[in-house]
Amino acid sequence: MSEETALIKRIEAALFIAGRFISVQEIVMLTGINPLLVEELLLKLKEKYSSEESSIIVLSQSDKWKMDVKQEYQDMIAKLASGKAEFTRAEQETLAIIA
């Protein structure tokens, strides 16, 4: 696995665990990756998930990023949602650090 691929996977894990919009600075803190490189890799990750072959999408809003399910699958997510997060906030942070 190339170094770039490994770094993208770290960013991907951080976005997945966060489950909300997080800033580039938060991603830097979680992954230890240089801020300029984080921004470049986020764009590559967004492009990767923009393909029609994935039900996942990477969204950006101002300086914040989020991994989400594409709109056409939102009804399925609503059926699965129980109103309670699978992990507590502390557990999510711990998992993000481990990732």
Disulfide bonds with the S-S distance in Angstrom:
none
